Amino acid sequence: MVAVPATRRERLRDATLAEIKATARRQLVANGAEALSLRGVAREMGMTAPALYRYVDSRDDLLVAVVADLYDEVTAALREAVDALPPEAIGPRLVAASSRLREWAREHRTEFGLLFGSPPPGFAVPAQGPAHEASRRFGLVFADLFAQLWRERPFPHAPVEDLDPRLARQLEAYAESLGSPLPPGAIAVFLECWVRLYGLVCMEVFGHLRFALDDAEPMFTDMLRTNARALGFDPDEV
């Protein structure tokens, strides 16, 4: 099917919506998500508040659109880092994705906080919709890498009978939601690796390591080596 070119009106609408989201992001970074308002965005753009409502229904609607764009931005950054390496270099590709996540988080601390920290009071990303789908695409970057690793060289994991049945049920449900071939024990390893990565990045970005560390880089590298050993590939690939 031949794609129908967008009309001039549609192009102008898309450009205006992109400018609205870019303006909201600047204000979010400068003042925090709690201070974001449609009136403030309209004022900076030289629009009236009623005119802005032709593009977004509410402040929360605008926040959801910004969140979706941010997830897509970090996902693109991770995929760029992964795709720079050969497909068969699965260990280095996992390391590249992990390192790029930390880099993006350090470069965009406020945006990272909106995605992975505490949401603004009264705001929650809807369980369905563009932001939810964008967050799923982000999660699939790591899930797909783990699935590839599992197919090519299965890593050690606990058999299902050794897991707490309550945990096993949740792991099975999570694997099904991802369409993942990993058994529950392997999903547990995946989550343990993610918790180490996510936890350390969050603590560094939110300043919760300053009581002990001025430079978190060596601990981050050590964490990557711990994950490598858990996944059965050579820590020297880190």
Rosetta blueprint (number, residue, H / E / L):
1 M L
2 V L
3 A L
4 V L
5 P L
6 A L
7 T L
8 R H
9 R H
10 E H
11 R H
12 L H
13 R H
14 D H
15 A H
16 T H
17 L H
18 A H
19 E H
20 I H
21 K H
22 A H
23 T H
24 A H
25 R H
26 R H
27 Q H
28 L H
29 V H
30 A H
31 N H
32 G L
33 A H
34 E H
35 A H
36 L L
37 S L
38 L H
39 R H
40 G H
41 V H
42 A H
43 R H
44 E H
45 M H
46 G L
47 M L
48 T L
49 A H
50 P H
51 A H
52 L H
53 Y L
54 R L
55 Y L
56 V L
57 D L
58 S L
59 R H
60 D H
61 D H
62 L H
63 L H
64 V H
65 A H
66 V H
67 V H
68 A H
69 D H
70 L H
71 Y H
72 D H
73 E H
74 V H
75 T H
76 A H
77 A H
78 L H
79 R H
80 E H
81 A H
82 V H
83 D H
84 A L
85 L L
86 P L
87 P L
88 E L
89 A L
90 I H
91 G H
92 P H
93 R H
94 L H
95 V H
96 A H
97 A H
98 S H
99 S H
100 R H
101 L H
102 R H
103 E H
104 W H
105 A H
106 R H
107 E H
108 H L
109 R H
110 T H
111 E H
112 F H
113 G H
114 L H
115 L H
116 F H
117 G L
118 S L
119 P L
120 P L
121 P L
122 G L
123 F L
124 A L
125 V L
126 P L
127 A L
128 Q L
129 G L
130 P H
131 A H
132 H H
133 E H
134 A H
135 S H
136 R H
137 R H
138 F H
139 G H
140 L H
141 V H
142 F H
143 A H
144 D H
145 L H
146 F H
147 A H
148 Q H
149 L H
150 W H
151 R H
152 E H
153 R L
154 P L
155 F L
156 P L
157 H L
158 A L
159 P L
160 V H
161 E H
162 D H
163 L L
164 D L
165 P H
166 R H
167 L H
168 A H
169 R H
170 Q H
171 L H
172 E H
173 A H
174 Y H
175 A H
176 E H
177 S H
178 L H
179 G L
180 S L
181 P L
182 L L
183 P L
184 P H
185 G H
186 A H
187 I H
188 A H
189 V H
190 F H
191 L H
192 E H
193 C H
194 W H
195 V H
196 R H
197 L H
198 Y H
199 G H
200 L H
201 V H
202 C H
203 M H
204 E H
205 V H
206 F L
207 G L
208 H L
209 L L
210 R L
211 F L
212 A L
213 L L
214 D L
215 D L
216 A L
217 E H
218 P H
219 M H
220 F H
221 T H
222 D H
223 M H
224 L H
225 R H
226 T H
227 N H
228 A H
229 R H
230 A H
231 L L
232 G L
233 F L
234 D L
235 P H
236 D H
237 E H
238 V L
